Amino acid sequence: MPKDFDHIVIGAGISGLGAAHFSNRRGRKTLVLESSDRIGGCINSQAFADLGGFWTEAGGHTCFNSYGNMLTILDDLGLTRQVQPKLKVGYSLWKDGKRRKITSQLHFFEAAGAIPRIFKAPKEGRSVRDYYGEVLGRRNYQDLLRHAFQAVICQPADDYPAEALFRRKPRRKDVIKAFTFAEGISTIPRAIAAQDGLEVRTGQQIAEIQPQDTGFSVRLQDGSELSADAVTLAVPPDVATQLMPADLEAARDAISGIGMSEIETFVLAFDKSDLDVPPMAGLIAVEDAFYSAVSRDFLPDARYRGFAFHFKPGTLSPEAQIERACTTLGIRPDRITAQARVSNRLPALRSGHGERVAKLDAALAGSRLGVTGNWFIGVSMEDALTRSRAESDRLFGQG
Ligand SMILES: Cc1cc2nc3c(=O)[nH]c(=O)nc-3n(C[C@H](O)[C@H](O)[C@H](O)COP(=O)(O)OP(=O)(O)OC[C@H]3O[C@@H](n4cnc5c(N)ncnc54)[C@H](O)[C@@H]3O)c2cc1C
């Protein structure tokens, strides 16, 4: 029986939109179903209409010229020429109620002694604490690196697999090293979703995915049903476990129990003239209620400054979060010009994750189901797209 679509993708974060882009480029009729009312997932350039559209990144904020799959998509969409360089502003530490230089926590002699190990120490199968404790020294890890890593992955870093952080990738010389867009990183999901031949539906609640002839039927909670030759799950691992079709029990078993880190992100904007703090990329918190704060100072606005504070879940009430963010920036809460609250989720990977992925891939072999996300190779946008590309090649052939 002819199907409604060649490819249905569940989830409109960068993994799902990337998977949809790759199949659309191969001429496959592609539909993306997203449960929330917006696309982009963790990419969320939070714009304030009352501030003339001034935006601050509530999630992913930086792309690099080593993001090869991302750059292929930007080339396809004619966006590579629109990238904006990020101003070089640095991160500071927030420790014991004060902003401090990163170097204040660095033990130089220990780092110098450890440097020869950087090139020798194996990364595979080791935790972030073990690996980076060896290559830069235990005290450097304890006092500085663990906080910097926590700031990046918004969760405790000690037991995270070392190979899932910072992989060396070739750089594209014709593109600026670190970039964004004039309207933020959300430009990318918006442009992918807007292209011809690719349909995105938001606010879609999926009840069940069932095998059907050679493909799948996707049943929605409103009772409607859609069919496709291939389906790609591009959702967090707990959701992928729930939505896994009944005949792929081994795939479900392989991924059930992968943890998630919940992040309470608080975005706030100020009139520039009200703030005394110097321009900064952001703050790395040392033993505080937030993991990190990321500023918009990398692309200065004439009138406003914005910050996203990534709080640990359930630690402070919303009012206390406002107080903490404002104390950190040395400003009174009544000077906030706009604010927003965002829930972010990132996978909490643990050692042995590679074996889970290998089991999942073995269970998916020969199936028309793809599974992608930021929980395979690593958490960056490019890691997510690398998996989406590989799954697209498996489902539709190299192209
Ligand atoms: C604060 C923060 C800062 C970051 N900074 C950077 C950075 O600077 N550079 C970088 O490369 N990466 C960064 N990252 C990581 C990167 O942004 C994310 O890993 C990546 O965007 C995740 O994309 P994804 O599509 O895999 O998942 P998500 O973005 O989580 O998308 C999953 C989508 O699935 C949808 N969904 C969930 N359940 C269902 C369902 N039942 N049915 C349908 N849809 C569903 C969700 O609503 C969501 O839209 C950052 C992440 C965070 C949180």
Ligand as a Chemical Component Dictionary entry (heavy atoms), coordinates in Angstrom:
data_LIG
# 
_chem_comp.id                   LIG 
_chem_comp.type                 NON-POLYMER 
_chem_comp.pdbx_formal_charge   0 
_chem_comp.three_letter_code    LIG 
# 
loop_
_chem_comp_atom.comp_id 
_chem_comp_atom.atom_id 
_chem_comp_atom.alt_atom_id 
_chem_comp_atom.type_symbol 
_chem_comp_atom.charge 
_chem_comp_atom.model_Cartn_x 
_chem_comp_atom.model_Cartn_y 
_chem_comp_atom.model_Cartn_z 
_chem_comp_atom.pdbx_ordinal 
LIG C1  C1  C 0 22.369 25.282 27.836 1  
LIG C2  C2  C 0 22.932 24.543 26.656 2  
LIG C3  C3  C 0 24.008 25.066 25.969 3  
LIG C4  C4  C 0 24.529 24.389 24.858 4  
LIG N1  N1  N 0 25.545 24.950 24.128 5  
LIG C5  C5  C 0 25.963 24.352 22.991 6  
LIG C6  C6  C 0 26.895 24.992 22.134 7  
LIG O1  O1  O 0 27.273 26.143 22.367 8  
LIG N2  N2  N 0 27.320 24.332 21.022 9  
LIG C7  C7  C 0 26.873 23.074 20.708 10 
LIG O2  O2  O 0 27.299 22.513 19.696 11 
LIG N3  N3  N 0 25.964 22.463 21.500 12 
LIG C8  C8  C 0 25.487 23.083 22.616 13 
LIG N4  N4  N 0 24.539 22.492 23.388 14 
LIG C9  C9  C 0 24.068 21.157 23.016 15 
LIG C10 C10 C 0 23.125 21.163 21.843 16 
LIG O3  O3  O 0 22.431 22.397 21.756 17 
LIG C11 C11 C 0 22.113 20.030 21.998 18 
LIG O4  O4  O 0 22.732 18.825 22.379 19 
LIG C12 C12 C 0 21.369 19.785 20.689 20 
LIG O5  O5  O 0 20.793 20.997 20.232 21 
LIG C13 C13 C 0 20.328 18.702 20.955 22 
LIG O6  O6  O 0 19.590 18.470 19.790 23 
LIG P1  P1  P 0 18.636 17.192 19.698 24 
LIG O7  O7  O 0 17.775 17.382 18.530 25 
LIG O8  O8  O 0 19.437 15.954 19.798 26 
LIG O9  O9  O 0 17.762 17.212 21.041 27 
LIG P2  P2  P 0 16.708 18.310 21.514 28 
LIG O10 O10 O 0 17.177 19.660 21.166 29 
LIG O11 O11 O 0 16.423 17.980 22.937 30 
LIG O12 O12 O 0 15.411 18.013 20.615 31 
LIG C14 C14 C 0 14.530 16.975 20.884 32 
LIG C15 C15 C 0 13.182 17.431 20.357 33 
LIG O13 O13 O 0 12.256 16.355 20.518 34 
LIG C16 C16 C 0 11.031 16.883 20.983 35 
LIG N5  N5  N 0 10.271 15.827 21.629 36 
LIG C17 C17 C 0 10.445 15.300 22.875 37 
LIG N6  N6  N 0 9.521  14.355 23.097 38 
LIG C18 C18 C 0 8.772  14.253 21.978 39 
LIG C19 C19 C 0 7.677  13.424 21.595 40 
LIG N7  N7  N 0 7.143  12.516 22.429 41 
LIG N8  N8  N 0 7.140  13.597 20.357 42 
LIG C20 C20 C 0 7.649  14.515 19.501 43 
LIG N9  N9  N 0 8.684  15.337 19.809 44 
LIG C21 C21 C 0 9.240  15.187 21.037 45 
LIG C22 C22 C 0 11.458 17.995 21.928 46 
LIG O14 O14 O 0 10.408 18.898 22.190 47 
LIG C23 C23 C 0 12.606 18.620 21.132 48 
LIG O15 O15 O 0 12.146 19.595 20.236 49 
LIG C24 C24 C 0 23.973 23.153 24.477 50 
LIG C25 C25 C 0 22.882 22.637 25.164 51 
LIG C26 C26 C 0 22.343 23.326 26.243 52 
LIG C27 C27 C 0 21.132 22.771 26.962 53 
# 
loop_
_chem_comp_bond.comp_id 
_chem_comp_bond.atom_id_1 
_chem_comp_bond.atom_id_2 
_chem_comp_bond.value_order 
_chem_comp_bond.pdbx_ordinal 
LIG C1  C2  SING 1  
LIG C2  C3  SING 2  
LIG C2  C26 DOUB 3  
LIG C3  C4  DOUB 4  
LIG C4  N1  SING 5  
LIG C4  C24 SING 6  
LIG N1  C5  DOUB 7  
LIG C5  C6  SING 8  
LIG C5  C8  SING 9  
LIG C6  O1  DOUB 10 
LIG C6  N2  SING 11 
LIG N2  C7  SING 12 
LIG C7  O2  DOUB 13 
LIG C7  N3  SING 14 
LIG N3  C8  DOUB 15 
LIG C8  N4  SING 16 
LIG N4  C9  SING 17 
LIG N4  C24 SING 18 
LIG C9  C10 SING 19 
LIG C10 O3  SING 20 
LIG C10 C11 SING 21 
LIG C11 O4  SING 22 
LIG C11 C12 SING 23 
LIG C12 O5  SING 24 
LIG C12 C13 SING 25 
LIG C13 O6  SING 26 
LIG O6  P1  SING 27 
LIG P1  O7  DOUB 28 
LIG P1  O8  SING 29 
LIG P1  O9  SING 30 
LIG O9  P2  SING 31 
LIG P2  O10 DOUB 32 
LIG P2  O11 SING 33 
LIG P2  O12 SING 34 
LIG O12 C14 SING 35 
LIG C14 C15 SING 36 
LIG C15 O13 SING 37 
LIG C15 C23 SING 38 
LIG O13 C16 SING 39 
LIG C16 N5  SING 40 
LIG C16 C22 SING 41 
LIG N5  C17 SING 42 
LIG N5  C21 SING 43 
LIG C17 N6  DOUB 44 
LIG N6  C18 SING 45 
LIG C18 C19 SING 46 
LIG C18 C21 DOUB 47 
LIG C19 N7  SING 48 
LIG C19 N8  DOUB 49 
LIG N8  C20 SING 50 
LIG C20 N9  DOUB 51 
LIG N9  C21 SING 52 
LIG C22 O14 SING 53 
LIG C22 C23 SING 54 
LIG C23 O15 SING 55 
LIG C24 C25 DOUB 56 
LIG C25 C26 SING 57 
LIG C26 C27 SING 58 
# 
